[in-house]
């Protein structure tokens, strides 16, 4: 299922896709309905990619290296950081 909160631990080609399991067709349809209603937020996916890089492998030394290791460009990284910070502010309220 498409899900912007799903970031694969080591395979970027599977980012944005959530594997789901259902016990029957009716359950699968319920899961599909839930994911269809959830917006796909590109910045959320990008924030997940950044998080994966920051928590695995050697430390990131700068924006250029972060861009190289995530496959994102600097404006997208900044949008992801802004999305993450805004989400944290809302959760802390």
C-alpha positions as CSV (number, residue, x, y, z in Angstrom):
1,X,0.0,0.0,0.0
2,X,1.2,3.5,-0.6
3,X,2.2,5.1,2.7
4,X,4.4,8.1,3.1
5,X,5.3,7.0,6.7
6,X,6.9,3.8,5.4
7,X,10.6,3.8,5.0
8,X,12.3,0.5,4.4
9,X,15.3,0.0,6.7
10,X,17.8,-0.8,4.0
11,X,16.1,-0.7,0.5
12,X,15.2,2.8,-0.7
13,X,13.3,1.3,-3.6
14,X,10.6,0.2,-1.2
15,X,10.2,3.5,0.5
16,X,6.7,4.8,0.5
17,X,5.2,1.3,0.3
18,X,3.8,-0.6,3.3
19,X,3.5,-4.3,3.2
20,X,0.2,-5.3,4.7
21,X,-1.3,-8.7,5.7
22,X,-5.0,-9.5,6.0
23,X,-6.8,-12.5,7.2
24,X,-9.5,-12.3,4.5
25,X,-10.7,-10.2,1.5
26,X,-13.0,-8.1,3.8
27,X,-10.1,-7.3,6.1
28,X,-7.9,-6.4,3.1
29,X,-10.6,-4.0,1.8
30,X,-10.8,-2.4,5.2
31,X,-7.0,-1.9,5.2
32,X,-7.1,-0.4,1.7
33,X,-9.9,2.0,2.7
34,X,-7.8,3.2,5.7
35,X,-4.7,3.8,3.5
36,X,-6.7,5.5,0.7
37,X,-8.0,8.0,3.2
38,X,-4.6,8.8,4.6
39,X,-2.8,11.5,2.6
40,X,0.5,10.7,1.0
41,X,2.8,13.5,2.3
42,X,6.0,13.7,0.3
43,X,7.8,15.6,3.1
44,X,7.0,12.8,5.5
45,X,8.6,10.3,3.2
46,X,11.6,12.5,2.8
47,X,11.9,13.0,6.6
48,X,11.9,9.2,6.9
49,X,14.7,8.9,4.4
50,X,16.7,11.5,6.3
51,X,16.1,9.7,9.6
52,X,17.3,6.4,8.1
53,X,20.5,8.0,6.9
54,X,21.1,9.8,10.3
55,X,20.6,6.6,12.3
56,X,22.6,4.2,10.1
57,X,26.1,4.2,8.8
58,X,28.7,6.9,9.4
59,X,27.7,10.3,10.7
60,X,26.6,12.8,8.0
61,X,29.0,15.8,7.8
62,X,26.9,18.3,5.9
63,X,24.1,19.1,3.5
64,X,26.0,17.8,0.4
65,X,26.6,14.5,2.0
66,X,23.1,14.2,3.3
67,X,21.8,15.0,-0.2
68,X,24.0,12.3,-1.7
69,X,23.1,9.6,0.8
70,X,19.3,10.3,0.7
71,X,19.0,11.0,-3.0
72,X,17.2,14.3,-2.2
73,X,18.2,17.8,-3.1
74,X,18.7,20.6,-0.6
75,X,15.3,22.3,-1.0
76,X,13.6,18.9,-0.5
77,X,15.7,18.3,2.6
78,X,14.8,21.7,4.0
79,X,11.1,21.0,3.3
80,X,11.3,17.7,5.1
81,X,13.0,19.3,8.1
82,X,10.4,22.0,8.3
83,X,7.6,19.3,8.0
84,X,9.2,17.3,10.8
85,X,9.7,20.3,13.1
86,X,6.1,21.5,12.6
87,X,4.8,18.0,13.3
88,X,6.9,17.8,16.5
89,X,5.5,21.2,17.6
90,X,2.0,20.0,17.1
91,X,2.6,16.8,19.0
92,X,4.2,18.7,21.9
93,X,1.2,21.0,22.3
